[in-house]
Amino acid sequence: WYILNSVRIPNGAVIKDNGEPDFTQYVASMCSESKTYYFTSYENNQINSVTLTDEVLENTKEPTTYVVDTVQNVNKLV
């Protein structure tokens, strides 16, 4: 993920012609062997994944929407 951070656009670093800020909304990668799509969103840097199993690929006829938590978890160690 660190290599992908080098091309992220921070919110407000680029302003579009209409005056709105441009920013990286998500970063993603995919493993072709496991058919797993990994992504992080602008709101939450925790890595999320969706595995495209044969069942999902064969039985899904319509686009699927997944809800992604925008609150990042903090793992308290002590």
mmCIF file of the N, C-alpha and C atoms, coordinates in Angstrom:
data_MODEL
# 
_entry.id   MODEL 
# 
loop_
_atom_site.group_PDB 
_atom_site.id 
_atom_site.type_symbol 
_atom_site.label_atom_id 
_atom_site.label_alt_id 
_atom_site.label_comp_id 
_atom_site.label_asym_id 
_atom_site.label_entity_id 
_atom_site.label_seq_id 
_atom_site.pdbx_PDB_ins_code 
_atom_site.Cartn_x 
_atom_site.Cartn_y 
_atom_site.Cartn_z 
_atom_site.occupancy 
_atom_site.B_iso_or_equiv 
_atom_site.pdbx_formal_charge 
_atom_site.auth_seq_id 
_atom_site.auth_comp_id 
_atom_site.auth_asym_id 
_atom_site.auth_atom_id 
_atom_site.pdbx_PDB_model_num 
ATOM 1   N N  . TRP A 1 1  ? 0.819   -1.200  0.000   1.00 0.00 ? 1  TRP A N  1 
ATOM 2   C CA . TRP A 1 1  ? 0.000   0.000   0.000   1.00 0.00 ? 1  TRP A CA 1 
ATOM 3   C C  . TRP A 1 1  ? 0.858   1.257   0.000   1.00 0.00 ? 1  TRP A C  1 
ATOM 4   N N  . TYR A 1 2  ? 2.054   1.157   0.550   1.00 0.00 ? 2  TYR A N  1 
ATOM 5   C CA . TYR A 1 2  ? 2.897   2.354   0.620   1.00 0.00 ? 2  TYR A CA 1 
ATOM 6   C C  . TYR A 1 2  ? 3.252   2.878   -0.764  1.00 0.00 ? 2  TYR A C  1 
ATOM 7   N N  . ILE A 1 3  ? 3.508   1.994   -1.704  1.00 0.00 ? 3  ILE A N  1 
ATOM 8   C CA . ILE A 1 3  ? 3.861   2.440   -3.051  1.00 0.00 ? 3  ILE A CA 1 
ATOM 9   C C  . ILE A 1 3  ? 2.688   3.171   -3.699  1.00 0.00 ? 3  ILE A C  1 
ATOM 10  N N  . LEU A 1 4  ? 1.460   2.758   -3.397  1.00 0.00 ? 4  LEU A N  1 
ATOM 11  C CA . LEU A 1 4  ? 0.284   3.421   -3.958  1.00 0.00 ? 4  LEU A CA 1 
ATOM 12  C C  . LEU A 1 4  ? 0.059   4.798   -3.344  1.00 0.00 ? 4  LEU A C  1 
ATOM 13  N N  . ASN A 1 5  ? 0.537   4.999   -2.118  1.00 0.00 ? 5  ASN A N  1 
ATOM 14  C CA . ASN A 1 5  ? 0.381   6.312   -1.476  1.00 0.00 ? 5  ASN A CA 1 
ATOM 15  C C  . ASN A 1 5  ? 1.121   7.412   -2.225  1.00 0.00 ? 5  ASN A C  1 
ATOM 16  N N  . SER A 1 6  ? 2.130   7.049   -2.999  1.00 0.00 ? 6  SER A N  1 
ATOM 17  C CA . SER A 1 6  ? 2.909   8.066   -3.705  1.00 0.00 ? 6  SER A CA 1 
ATOM 18  C C  . SER A 1 6  ? 2.119   8.743   -4.822  1.00 0.00 ? 6  SER A C  1 
ATOM 19  N N  . VAL A 1 7  ? 1.007   8.165   -5.234  1.00 0.00 ? 7  VAL A N  1 
ATOM 20  C CA . VAL A 1 7  ? 0.190   8.779   -6.280  1.00 0.00 ? 7  VAL A CA 1 
ATOM 21  C C  . VAL A 1 7  ? -1.161  9.270   -5.767  1.00 0.00 ? 7  VAL A C  1 
ATOM 22  N N  . ARG A 1 8  ? -1.379  9.203   -4.463  1.00 0.00 ? 8  ARG A N  1 
ATOM 23  C CA . ARG A 1 8  ? -2.616  9.734   -3.890  1.00 0.00 ? 8  ARG A CA 1 
ATOM 24  C C  . ARG A 1 8  ? -2.633  11.251  -3.983  1.00 0.00 ? 8  ARG A C  1 
ATOM 25  N N  . ILE A 1 9  ? -3.806  11.801  -4.233  1.00 0.00 ? 9  ILE A N  1 
ATOM 26  C CA . ILE A 1 9  ? -3.982  13.250  -4.249  1.00 0.00 ? 9  ILE A CA 1 
ATOM 27  C C  . ILE A 1 9  ? -4.690  13.639  -2.953  1.00 0.00 ? 9  ILE A C  1 
ATOM 28  N N  . PRO A 1 10 ? -4.025  14.375  -2.045  1.00 0.00 ? 10 PRO A N  1 
ATOM 29  C CA . PRO A 1 10 ? -4.688  14.817  -0.816  1.00 0.00 ? 10 PRO A CA 1 
ATOM 30  C C  . PRO A 1 10 ? -5.844  15.769  -1.143  1.00 0.00 ? 10 PRO A C  1 
ATOM 31  N N  . ASN A 1 11 ? -6.895  15.711  -0.349  1.00 0.00 ? 11 ASN A N  1 
ATOM 32  C CA . ASN A 1 11 ? -8.060  16.570  -0.553  1.00 0.00 ? 11 ASN A CA 1 
ATOM 33  C C  . ASN A 1 11 ? -7.640  18.036  -0.521  1.00 0.00 ? 11 ASN A C  1 
ATOM 34  N N  . GLY A 1 12 ? -7.941  18.755  -1.598  1.00 0.00 ? 12 GLY A N  1 
ATOM 35  C CA . GLY A 1 12 ? -7.623  20.176  -1.672  1.00 0.00 ? 12 GLY A CA 1 
ATOM 36  C C  . GLY A 1 12 ? -6.291  20.503  -2.316  1.00 0.00 ? 12 GLY A C  1 
ATOM 37  N N  . ALA A 1 13 ? -5.456  19.510  -2.570  1.00 0.00 ? 13 ALA A N  1 
ATOM 38  C CA . ALA A 1 13 ? -4.158  19.775  -3.201  1.00 0.00 ? 13 ALA A CA 1 
ATOM 39  C C  . ALA A 1 13 ? -4.329  20.182  -4.660  1.00 0.00 ? 13 ALA A C  1 
ATOM 40  N N  . VAL A 1 14 ? -5.407  19.724  -5.282  1.00 0.00 ? 14 VAL A N  1 
ATOM 41  C CA . VAL A 1 14 ? -5.720  20.079  -6.665  1.00 0.00 ? 14 VAL A CA 1 
ATOM 42  C C  . VAL A 1 14 ? -7.138  20.636  -6.684  1.00 0.00 ? 14 VAL A C  1 
ATOM 43  N N  . ILE A 1 15 ? -7.307  21.776  -7.316  1.00 0.00 ? 15 ILE A N  1 
ATOM 44  C CA . ILE A 1 15 ? -8.626  22.384  -7.455  1.00 0.00 ? 15 ILE A CA 1 
ATOM 45  C C  . ILE A 1 15 ? -9.028  22.306  -8.928  1.00 0.00 ? 15 ILE A C  1 
ATOM 46  N N  . LYS A 1 16 ? -10.208 21.722  -9.173  1.00 0.00 ? 16 LYS A N  1 
ATOM 47  C CA . LYS A 1 16 ? -10.703 21.591  -10.542 1.00 0.00 ? 16 LYS A CA 1 
ATOM 48  C C  . LYS A 1 16 ? -11.155 22.952  -11.074 1.00 0.00 ? 16 LYS A C  1 
ATOM 49  N N  . ASP A 1 17 ? -11.410 23.029  -12.378 1.00 0.00 ? 17 ASP A N  1 
ATOM 50  C CA . ASP A 1 17 ? -11.829 24.278  -13.013 1.00 0.00 ? 17 ASP A CA 1 
ATOM 51  C C  . ASP A 1 17 ? -13.106 24.851  -12.407 1.00 0.00 ? 17 ASP A C  1 
ATOM 52  N N  . ASN A 1 18 ? -13.975 23.981  -11.885 1.00 0.00 ? 18 ASN A N  1 
ATOM 53  C CA . ASN A 1 18 ? -15.227 24.451  -11.290 1.00 0.00 ? 18 ASN A CA 1 
ATOM 54  C C  . ASN A 1 18 ? -15.058 24.883  -9.834  1.00 0.00 ? 18 ASN A C  1 
ATOM 55  N N  . GLY A 1 19 ? -13.827 24.862  -9.320  1.00 0.00 ? 19 GLY A N  1 
ATOM 56  C CA . GLY A 1 19 ? -13.551 25.305  -7.958  1.00 0.00 ? 19 GLY A CA 1 
ATOM 57  C C  . GLY A 1 19 ? -13.630 24.225  -6.900  1.00 0.00 ? 19 GLY A C  1 
ATOM 58  N N  . GLU A 1 20 ? -14.064 23.027  -7.272  1.00 0.00 ? 20 GLU A N  1 
ATOM 59  C CA . GLU A 1 20 ? -14.162 21.928  -6.310  1.00 0.00 ? 20 GLU A CA 1 
ATOM 60  C C  . GLU A 1 20 ? -12.812 21.235  -6.166  1.00 0.00 ? 20 GLU A C  1 
ATOM 61  N N  . PRO A 1 21 ? -12.507 20.759  -4.953  1.00 0.00 ? 21 PRO A N  1 
ATOM 62  C CA . PRO A 1 21 ? -11.241 20.045  -4.768  1.00 0.00 ? 21 PRO A CA 1 
ATOM 63  C C  . PRO A 1 21 ? -11.289 18.663  -5.413  1.00 0.00 ? 21 PRO A C  1 
ATOM 64  N N  . ASP A 1 22 ? -10.156 18.232  -5.925  1.00 0.00 ? 22 ASP A N  1 
ATOM 65  C CA . ASP A 1 22 ? -10.018 16.882  -6.462  1.00 0.00 ? 22 ASP A CA 1 
ATOM 66  C C  . ASP A 1 22 ? -9.173  16.090  -5.475  1.00 0.00 ? 22 ASP A C  1 
ATOM 67  N N  . PHE A 1 23 ? -9.482  14.826  -5.281  1.00 0.00 ? 23 PHE A N  1 
ATOM 68  C CA . PHE A 1 23 ? -8.715  14.000  -4.351  1.00 0.00 ? 23 PHE A CA 1 
ATOM 69  C C  . PHE A 1 23 ? -8.915  12.532  -4.684  1.00 0.00 ? 23 PHE A C  1 
ATOM 70  N N  . THR A 1 24 ? -8.030  11.700  -4.191  1.00 0.00 ? 24 THR A N  1 
ATOM 71  C CA . THR A 1 24 ? -8.141  10.263  -4.393  1.00 0.00 ? 24 THR A CA 1 
ATOM 72  C C  . THR A 1 24 ? -9.239  9.732   -3.484  1.00 0.00 ? 24 THR A C  1 
ATOM 73  N N  . GLN A 1 25 ? -10.278 9.155   -4.081  1.00 0.00 ? 25 GLN A N  1 
ATOM 74  C CA . GLN A 1 25 ? -11.405 8.651   -3.304  1.00 0.00 ? 25 GLN A CA 1 
ATOM 75  C C  . GLN A 1 25 ? -11.160 7.249   -2.768  1.00 0.00 ? 25 GLN A C  1 
ATOM 76  N N  . TYR A 1 26 ? -10.378 6.464   -3.491  1.00 0.00 ? 26 TYR A N  1 
ATOM 77  C CA . TYR A 1 26 ? -10.032 5.126   -3.015  1.00 0.00 ? 26 TYR A CA 1 
ATOM 78  C C  . TYR A 1 26 ? -8.764  4.652   -3.712  1.00 0.00 ? 26 TYR A C  1 
ATOM 79  N N  . VAL A 1 27 ? -8.109  3.676   -3.109  1.00 0.00 ? 27 VAL A N  1 
ATOM 80  C CA . VAL A 1 27 ? -6.943  3.017   -3.687  1.00 0.00 ? 27 VAL A CA 1 
ATOM 81  C C  . VAL A 1 27 ? -7.270  1.528   -3.700  1.00 0.00 ? 27 VAL A C  1 
ATOM 82  N N  . ALA A 1 28 ? -6.959  0.856   -4.807  1.00 0.00 ? 28 ALA A N  1 
ATOM 83  C CA . ALA A 1 28 ? -7.349  -0.545  -4.924  1.00 0.00 ? 28 ALA A CA 1 
ATOM 84  C C  . ALA A 1 28 ? -6.278  -1.377  -5.613  1.00 0.00 ? 28 ALA A C  1 
ATOM 85  N N  . SER A 1 29 ? -6.324  -2.661  -5.314  1.00 0.00 ? 29 SER A N  1 
ATOM 86  C CA . SER A 1 29 ? -5.492  -3.636  -6.010  1.00 0.00 ? 29 SER A CA 1 
ATOM 87  C C  . SER A 1 29 ? -6.253  -4.955  -6.019  1.00 0.00 ? 29 SER A C  1 
ATOM 88  N N  . MET A 1 30 ? -5.813  -5.865  -6.877  1.00 0.00 ? 30 MET A N  1 
ATOM 89  C CA . MET A 1 30 ? -6.506  -7.143  -6.971  1.00 0.00 ? 30 MET A CA 1 
ATOM 90  C C  . MET A 1 30 ? -5.508  -8.274  -7.133  1.00 0.00 ? 30 MET A C  1 
ATOM 91  N N  . CYS A 1 31 ? -5.803  -9.386  -6.461  1.00 0.00 ? 31 CYS A N  1 
ATOM 92  C CA . CYS A 1 31 ? -5.009  -10.604 -6.604  1.00 0.00 ? 31 CYS A CA 1 
ATOM 93  C C  . CYS A 1 31 ? -5.719  -11.486 -7.631  1.00 0.00 ? 31 CYS A C  1 
ATOM 94  N N  . SER A 1 32 ? -5.073  -11.728 -8.756  1.00 0.00 ? 32 SER A N  1 
ATOM 95  C CA . SER A 1 32 ? -5.704  -12.524 -9.811  1.00 0.00 ? 32 SER A CA 1 
ATOM 96  C C  . SER A 1 32 ? -5.815  -14.004 -9.444  1.00 0.00 ? 32 SER A C  1 
ATOM 97  N N  . GLU A 1 33 ? -4.961  -14.476 -8.552  1.00 0.00 ? 33 GLU A N  1 
ATOM 98  C CA . GLU A 1 33 ? -5.031  -15.886 -8.146  1.00 0.00 ? 33 GLU A CA 1 
ATOM 99  C C  . GLU A 1 33 ? -6.238  -16.160 -7.259  1.00 0.00 ? 33 GLU A C  1 
ATOM 100 N N  . SER A 1 34 ? -6.443  -15.323 -6.240  1.00 0.00 ? 34 SER A N  1 
ATOM 101 C CA . SER A 1 34 ? -7.551  -15.542 -5.307  1.00 0.00 ? 34 SER A CA 1 
ATOM 102 C C  . SER A 1 34 ? -8.825  -14.821 -5.727  1.00 0.00 ? 34 SER A C  1 
ATOM 103 N N  . LYS A 1 35 ? -8.739  -13.998 -6.783  1.00 0.00 ? 35 LYS A N  1 
ATOM 104 C CA . LYS A 1 35 ? -9.869  -13.180 -7.248  1.00 0.00 ? 35 LYS A CA 1 
ATOM 105 C C  . LYS A 1 35 ? -10.380 -12.277 -6.126  1.00 0.00 ? 35 LYS A C  1 
ATOM 106 N N  . THR A 1 36 ? -9.442  -11.738 -5.358  1.00 0.00 ? 36 THR A N  1 
ATOM 107 C CA . THR A 1 36 ? -9.802  -10.860 -4.246  1.00 0.00 ? 36 THR A CA 1 
ATOM 108 C C  . THR A 1 36 ? -9.430  -9.432  -4.589  1.00 0.00 ? 36 THR A C  1 
ATOM 109 N N  . TYR A 1 37 ? -10.391 -8.550  -4.415  1.00 0.00 ? 37 TYR A N  1 
ATOM 110 C CA . TYR A 1 37 ? -10.236 -7.124  -4.677  1.00 0.00 ? 37 TYR A CA 1 
ATOM 111 C C  . TYR A 1 37 ? -10.037 -6.440  -3.331  1.00 0.00 ? 37 TYR A C  1 
ATOM 112 N N  . TYR A 1 38 ? -8.940  -5.728  -3.174  1.00 0.00 ? 38 TYR A N  1 
ATOM 113 C CA . TYR A 1 38 ? -8.613  -5.034  -1.930  1.00 0.00 ? 38 TYR A CA 1 
ATOM 114 C C  . TYR A 1 38 ? -8.705  -3.532  -2.170  1.00 0.00 ? 38 TYR A C  1 
ATOM 115 N N  . PHE A 1 39 ? -9.226  -2.800  -1.198  1.00 0.00 ? 39 PHE A N  1 
ATOM 116 C CA . PHE A 1 39 ? -9.307  -1.356  -1.365  1.00 0.00 ? 39 PHE A CA 1 
ATOM 117 C C  . PHE A 1 39 ? -9.343  -0.635  -0.020  1.00 0.00 ? 39 PHE A C  1 
ATOM 118 N N  . THR A 1 40 ? -8.914  0.615   -0.047  1.00 0.00 ? 40 THR A N  1 
ATOM 119 C CA . THR A 1 40 ? -9.068  1.529   1.083   1.00 0.00 ? 40 THR A CA 1 
ATOM 120 C C  . THR A 1 40 ? -9.792  2.753   0.551   1.00 0.00 ? 40 THR A C  1 
ATOM 121 N N  . SER A 1 41 ? -10.592 3.376   1.398   1.00 0.00 ? 41 SER A N  1 
ATOM 122 C CA . SER A 1 41 ? -11.313 4.573   0.973   1.00 0.00 ? 41 SER A CA 1 
ATOM 123 C C  . SER A 1 41 ? -10.659 5.817   1.557   1.00 0.00 ? 41 SER A C  1 
ATOM 124 N N  . TYR A 1 42 ? -11.057 6.969   1.062   1.00 0.00 ? 42 TYR A N  1 
ATOM 125 C CA . TYR A 1 42 ? -10.523 8.230   1.577   1.00 0.00 ? 42 TYR A CA 1 
ATOM 126 C C  . TYR A 1 42 ? -10.842 8.367   3.068   1.00 0.00 ? 42 TYR A C  1 
ATOM 127 N N  . GLU A 1 43 ? -12.049 7.971   3.456   1.00 0.00 ? 43 GLU A N  1 
ATOM 128 C CA . GLU A 1 43 ? -12.501 8.140   4.836   1.00 0.00 ? 43 GLU A CA 1 
ATOM 129 C C  . GLU A 1 43 ? -11.892 7.136   5.802   1.00 0.00 ? 43 GLU A C  1 
ATOM 130 N N  . ASN A 1 44 ? -11.462 5.979   5.303   1.00 0.00 ? 44 ASN A N  1 
ATOM 131 C CA . ASN A 1 44 ? -11.002 4.917   6.189   1.00 0.00 ? 44 ASN A CA 1 
ATOM 132 C C  . ASN A 1 44 ? -9.852  4.165   5.514   1.00 0.00 ? 44 ASN A C  1 
ATOM 133 N N  . ASN A 1 45 ? -8.665  4.247   6.095   1.00 0.00 ? 45 ASN A N  1 
ATOM 134 C CA . ASN A 1 45 ? -7.489  3.594   5.516   1.00 0.00 ? 45 ASN A CA 1 
ATOM 135 C C  . ASN A 1 45 ? -7.398  2.105   5.816   1.00 0.00 ? 45 ASN A C  1 
ATOM 136 N N  . GLN A 1 46 ? -8.355  1.572   6.564   1.00 0.00 ? 46 GLN A N  1 
ATOM 137 C CA . GLN A 1 46 ? -8.368  0.139   6.837   1.00 0.00 ? 46 GLN A CA 1 
ATOM 138 C C  . GLN A 1 46 ? -8.604  -0.603  5.525   1.00 0.00 ? 46 GLN A C  1 
ATOM 139 N N  . ILE A 1 47 ? -7.872  -1.685  5.293   1.00 0.00 ? 47 ILE A N  1 
ATOM 140 C CA . ILE A 1 47 ? -8.005  -2.434  4.044   1.00 0.00 ? 47 ILE A CA 1 
ATOM 141 C C  . ILE A 1 47 ? -9.274  -3.282  4.089   1.00 0.00 ? 47 ILE A C  1 
ATOM 142 N N  . ASN A 1 48 ? -10.087 -3.147  3.058   1.00 0.00 ? 48 ASN A N  1 
ATOM 143 C CA . ASN A 1 48 ? -11.303 -3.934  2.876   1.00 0.00 ? 48 ASN A CA 1 
ATOM 144 C C  . ASN A 1 48 ? -11.067 -4.894  1.715   1.00 0.00 ? 48 ASN A C  1 
ATOM 145 N N  . SER A 1 49 ? -11.823 -5.985  1.684   1.00 0.00 ? 49 SER A N  1 
ATOM 146 C CA . SER A 1 49 ? -11.663 -6.920  0.568   1.00 0.00 ? 49 SER A CA 1 
ATOM 147 C C  . SER A 1 49 ? -12.997 -7.537  0.173   1.00 0.00 ? 49 SER A C  1 
ATOM 148 N N  . VAL A 1 50 ? -13.068 -7.884  -1.094  1.00 0.00 ? 50 VAL A N  1 
ATOM 149 C CA . VAL A 1 50 ? -14.203 -8.619  -1.645  1.00 0.00 ? 50 VAL A CA 1 
ATOM 150 C C  . VAL A 1 50 ? -13.608 -9.741  -2.485  1.00 0.00 ? 50 VAL A C  1 
ATOM 151 N N  . THR A 1 51 ? -13.979 -10.982 -2.175  1.00 0.00 ? 51 THR A N  1 
ATOM 152 C CA . THR A 1 51 ? -13.493 -12.118 -2.948  1.00 0.00 ? 51 THR A CA 1 
ATOM 153 C C  . THR A 1 51 ? -14.564 -12.526 -3.950  1.00 0.00 ? 51 THR A C  1 
ATOM 154 N N  . LEU A 1 52 ? -14.182 -12.556 -5.202  1.00 0.00 ? 52 LEU A N  1 
ATOM 155 C CA . LEU A 1 52 ? -15.109 -12.899 -6.272  1.00 0.00 ? 52 LEU A CA 1 
ATOM 156 C C  . LEU A 1 52 ? -15.103 -14.412 -6.469  1.00 0.00 ? 52 LEU A C  1 
ATOM 157 N N  . THR A 1 53 ? -15.839 -15.094 -5.596  1.00 0.00 ? 53 THR A N  1 
ATOM 158 C CA . THR A 1 53 ? -15.921 -16.552 -5.669  1.00 0.00 ? 53 THR A CA 1 
ATOM 159 C C  . THR A 1 53 ? -16.687 -16.966 -6.927  1.00 0.00 ? 53 THR A C  1 
ATOM 160 N N  . ASP A 1 54 ? -16.554 -18.230 -7.304  1.00 0.00 ? 54 ASP A N  1 
ATOM 161 C CA . ASP A 1 54 ? -17.295 -18.732 -8.459  1.00 0.00 ? 54 ASP A CA 1 
ATOM 162 C C  . ASP A 1 54 ? -18.791 -18.546 -8.256  1.00 0.00 ? 54 ASP A C  1 
ATOM 163 N N  . GLU A 1 55 ? -19.265 -18.772 -7.029  1.00 0.00 ? 55 GLU A N  1 
ATOM 164 C CA . GLU A 1 55 ? -20.688 -18.598 -6.723  1.00 0.00 ? 55 GLU A CA 1 
ATOM 165 C C  . GLU A 1 55 ? -21.120 -17.157 -6.968  1.00 0.00 ? 55 GLU A C  1 
ATOM 166 N N  . VAL A 1 56 ? -20.328 -16.220 -6.498  1.00 0.00 ? 56 VAL A N  1 
ATOM 167 C CA . VAL A 1 56 ? -20.655 -14.806 -6.697  1.00 0.00 ? 56 VAL A CA 1 
ATOM 168 C C  . VAL A 1 56 ? -20.655 -14.471 -8.188  1.00 0.00 ? 56 VAL A C  1 
ATOM 169 N N  . LEU A 1 57 ? -19.649 -14.924 -8.901  1.00 0.00 ? 57 LEU A N  1 
ATOM 170 C CA . LEU A 1 57 ? -19.537 -14.604 -10.323 1.00 0.00 ? 57 LEU A CA 1 
ATOM 171 C C  . LEU A 1 57 ? -20.656 -15.228 -11.157 1.00 0.00 ? 57 LEU A C  1 
ATOM 172 N N  . GLU A 1 58 ? -21.092 -16.423 -10.795 1.00 0.00 ? 58 GLU A N  1 
ATOM 173 C CA . GLU A 1 58 ? -22.118 -17.116 -11.575 1.00 0.00 ? 58 GLU A CA 1 
ATOM 174 C C  . GLU A 1 58 ? -23.533 -16.696 -11.212 1.00 0.00 ? 58 GLU A C  1 
ATOM 175 N N  . ASN A 1 59 ? -23.776 -16.337 -9.947  1.00 0.00 ? 59 ASN A N  1 
ATOM 176 C CA . ASN A 1 59 ? -25.140 -16.086 -9.483  1.00 0.00 ? 59 ASN A CA 1 
ATOM 177 C C  . ASN A 1 59 ? -25.516 -14.618 -9.361  1.00 0.00 ? 59 ASN A C  1 
ATOM 178 N N  . THR A 1 60 ? -24.586 -13.727 -9.541  1.00 0.00 ? 60 THR A N  1 
ATOM 179 C CA . THR A 1 60 ? -24.896 -12.310 -9.404  1.00 0.00 ? 60 THR A CA 1 
ATOM 180 C C  . THR A 1 60 ? -25.257 -11.751 -10.774 1.00 0.00 ? 60 THR A C  1 
ATOM 181 N N  . LYS A 1 61 ? -26.494 -11.320 -10.899 1.00 0.00 ? 61 LYS A N  1 
ATOM 182 C CA . LYS A 1 61 ? -26.983 -10.801 -12.182 1.00 0.00 ? 61 LYS A CA 1 
ATOM 183 C C  . LYS A 1 61 ? -26.994 -9.271  -12.216 1.00 0.00 ? 61 LYS A C  1 
ATOM 184 N N  . GLU A 1 62 ? -27.100 -8.647  -11.069 1.00 0.00 ? 62 GLU A N  1 
ATOM 185 C CA . GLU A 1 62 ? -27.161 -7.188  -10.965 1.00 0.00 ? 62 GLU A CA 1 
ATOM 186 C C  . GLU A 1 62 ? -25.933 -6.684  -10.213 1.00 0.00 ? 62 GLU A C  1 
ATOM 187 N N  . PRO A 1 63 ? -25.532 -5.445  -10.442 1.00 0.00 ? 63 PRO A N  1 
ATOM 188 C CA . PRO A 1 63 ? -24.417 -4.877  -9.665  1.00 0.00 ? 63 PRO A CA 1 
ATOM 189 C C  . PRO A 1 63 ? -24.719 -4.936  -8.170  1.00 0.00 ? 63 PRO A C  1 
ATOM 190 N N  . THR A 1 64 ? -23.703 -5.207  -7.381  1.00 0.00 ? 64 THR A N  1 
ATOM 191 C CA . THR A 1 64 ? -23.846 -5.311  -5.936  1.00 0.00 ? 64 THR A CA 1 
ATOM 192 C C  . THR A 1 64 ? -23.183 -4.118  -5.272  1.00 0.00 ? 64 THR A C  1 
ATOM 193 N N  . THR A 1 65 ? -23.863 -3.560  -4.287  1.00 0.00 ? 65 THR A N  1 
ATOM 194 C CA . THR A 1 65 ? -23.325 -2.441  -3.524  1.00 0.00 ? 65 THR A CA 1 
ATOM 195 C C  . THR A 1 65 ? -22.993 -2.927  -2.123  1.00 0.00 ? 65 THR A C  1 
ATOM 196 N N  . TYR A 1 66 ? -21.814 -2.561  -1.638  1.00 0.00 ? 66 TYR A N  1 
ATOM 197 C CA . TYR A 1 66 ? -21.399 -2.922  -0.289  1.00 0.00 ? 66 TYR A CA 1 
ATOM 198 C C  . TYR A 1 66 ? -21.235 -1.650  0.529   1.00 0.00 ? 66 TYR A C  1 
ATOM 199 N N  . VAL A 1 67 ? -21.662 -1.700  1.773   1.00 0.00 ? 67 VAL A N  1 
ATOM 200 C CA . VAL A 1 67 ? -21.498 -0.562  2.669   1.00 0.00 ? 67 VAL A CA 1 
ATOM 201 C C  . VAL A 1 67 ? -20.127 -0.672  3.325   1.00 0.00 ? 67 VAL A C  1 
ATOM 202 N N  . VAL A 1 68 ? -19.354 0.389   3.236   1.00 0.00 ? 68 VAL A N  1 
ATOM 203 C CA . VAL A 1 68 ? -18.017 0.419   3.823   1.00 0.00 ? 68 VAL A CA 1 
ATOM 204 C C  . VAL A 1 68 ? -18.041 1.379   4.997   1.00 0.00 ? 68 VAL A C  1 
ATOM 205 N N  . ASP A 1 69 ? -17.573 0.907   6.139   1.00 0.00 ? 69 ASP A N  1 
ATOM 206 C CA . ASP A 1 69 ? -17.539 1.736   7.340   1.00 0.00 ? 69 ASP A CA 1 
ATOM 207 C C  . ASP A 1 69 ? -16.599 2.914   7.122   1.00 0.00 ? 69 ASP A C  1 
ATOM 208 N N  . THR A 1 70 ? -17.074 4.118   7.419   1.00 0.00 ? 70 THR A N  1 
ATOM 209 C CA . THR A 1 70 ? -16.228 5.303   7.254   1.00 0.00 ? 70 THR A CA 1 
ATOM 210 C C  . THR A 1 70 ? -15.465 5.646   8.527   1.00 0.00 ? 70 THR A C  1 
ATOM 211 N N  . VAL A 1 71 ? -15.750 4.929   9.606   1.00 0.00 ? 71 VAL A N  1 
ATOM 212 C CA . VAL A 1 71 ? -15.038 5.151   10.865  1.00 0.00 ? 71 VAL A CA 1 
ATOM 213 C C  . VAL A 1 71 ? -13.909 4.133   10.954  1.00 0.00 ? 71 VAL A C  1 
ATOM 214 N N  . GLN A 1 72 ? -12.704 4.630   11.082  1.00 0.00 ? 72 GLN A N  1 
ATOM 215 C CA . GLN A 1 72 ? -11.549 3.742   11.155  1.00 0.00 ? 72 GLN A CA 1 
ATOM 216 C C  . GLN A 1 72 ? -11.428 3.150   12.550  1.00 0.00 ? 72 GLN A C  1 
ATOM 217 N N  . ASN A 1 73 ? -11.178 1.851   12.624  1.00 0.00 ? 73 ASN A N  1 
ATOM 218 C CA . ASN A 1 73 ? -10.990 1.182   13.906  1.00 0.00 ? 73 ASN A CA 1 
ATOM 219 C C  . ASN A 1 73 ? -9.615  1.495   14.472  1.00 0.00 ? 73 ASN A C  1 
ATOM 220 N N  . VAL A 1 74 ? -9.553  1.573   15.779  1.00 0.00 ? 74 VAL A N  1 
ATOM 221 C CA . VAL A 1 74 ? -8.279  1.726   16.471  1.00 0.00 ? 74 VAL A CA 1 
ATOM 222 C C  . VAL A 1 74 ? -8.087  0.473   17.308  1.00 0.00 ? 74 VAL A C  1 
ATOM 223 N N  . ASN A 1 75 ? -7.013  -0.235  17.067  1.00 0.00 ? 75 ASN A N  1 
ATOM 224 C CA . ASN A 1 75 ? -6.722  -1.447  17.826  1.00 0.00 ? 75 ASN A CA 1 
ATOM 225 C C  . ASN A 1 75 ? -5.894  -1.077  19.040  1.00 0.00 ? 75 ASN A C  1 
ATOM 226 N N  . LYS A 1 76 ? -6.527  -1.105  20.200  1.00 0.00 ? 76 LYS A N  1 
ATOM 227 C CA . LYS A 1 76 ? -5.846  -0.751  21.440  1.00 0.00 ? 76 LYS A CA 1 
ATOM 228 C C  . LYS A 1 76 ? -5.027  -1.947  21.915  1.00 0.00 ? 76 LYS A C  1 
ATOM 229 N N  . LEU A 1 77 ? -3.731  -1.782  22.001  1.00 0.00 ? 77 LEU A N  1 
ATOM 230 C CA . LEU A 1 77 ? -2.843  -2.876  22.380  1.00 0.00 ? 77 LEU A CA 1 
ATOM 231 C C  . LEU A 1 77 ? -2.597  -2.940  23.882  1.00 0.00 ? 77 LEU A C  1 
ATOM 232 N N  . VAL A 1 78 ? -2.616  -1.826  24.545  1.00 0.00 ? 78 VAL A N  1 
ATOM 233 C CA . VAL A 1 78 ? -2.394  -1.810  25.994  1.00 0.00 ? 78 VAL A CA 1 
ATOM 234 C C  . VAL A 1 78 ? -3.441  -0.936  26.628  1.00 0.00 ? 78 VAL A C  1 
# 
